Amino acid sequence: MKNRVVTEKIDMKTKSEPTIRCDVCGKERAHVRYLTRSYGKGANLFVIENVPVVCCSACGANYITADTAHEIARIKLHRKALAVQRSVAVAEFA
């Protein structure tokens, strides 16, 4: 996968998202969505908001770039300094 830096945050309420080339299928039908990702579980649960994820409408691939993976690793490493404690309701799918 190629490193790609995304500098523009997209307003998810509009359809003006720029398309980019998908690193999986090579088509110009991918766009960046900003999602919430969770890591760990129970007392070790850690949530990162606004993670840029590349989503391709041609092949269905969803992936993060190497730069994003490095930033996630940095955030997880320094989570005590960067995170804010929040109380969150949790439900189990049963």
N, C-alpha and C positions, 0 to 999 in steps of 0.2 A: 504494500500500500504506500502511496505517496503521502508525504506530510502536506497538510493543507491548513493554513491559518485562516480562520473565519473572524473577521473583524466587525461584521455588521450583525447586530441582533435584529431578528425579524419579528415584527408585530404579527402574532399568530392570528389576529382577527382579520387581516387583509390577505388578499391573494397575490400580492406583489413580491412574493418570494423569488429571489434569483435562482435559476437552476445552475447546477454544477455538474461536472462529469463524474459519474459513479466509478469508484476504483474497482468495483467488482465486475460490472458488465461493460463499462466504457461509454455508456450512453449519457447524453446531456439531460437526464431526467431526474437527477437527485437534487435534494434541497436539505437545508439544515433545520432541524427542529430542536427546541430547547426543552429538555425533559428533566424530571426529577429521578435520580437513581439512588437506590438504597444499598448499603453494604453491611454485612454482618447480620446478627439477629439478637433478639432479647436485649439484655443490658448493654451489649456491644453494638447495637444498631446505630448506624451513622448514615445520614441523608445528605446528599449534595443536590442542590437545586440548580436549574438552568444549565445543565450539561449539554453542550452542542453535540447532537447525534445526526449523522448523515443518513437520510432515508431516500431510497431510490424507488420511484413508482414504476420503473421498467422491470426490474428483477426482484424487487421486494427486499433487498438487502438493507439492513440497519447496522451501522458501525460507527465507532468513534475513531478519530485520527490518532496518530502517534503523539502529536502535541497534546491532544486532549487527555490521552492516557497518562502522559507524564504529569500534567497538571492535577489530575485526580490523585495520582500517587503522592504528589507534593501536599495536596490538601489533606489526605489521609494521614500523612506523616506528621503534619502540624495541626491536627484537628483540635487539640485543646486550645491553641492560640487563635484559631480561625472560626471555630464553631460557636454558635449561640444555642444555649439550652432552650428547648421548647417541649411543652407537654403535648403529646399526640395521641389521639384515639386510635386503637388498633383492633381490627376485626379479623377473625380467622375464617377462611373459606372452607365450609364444611358441607 
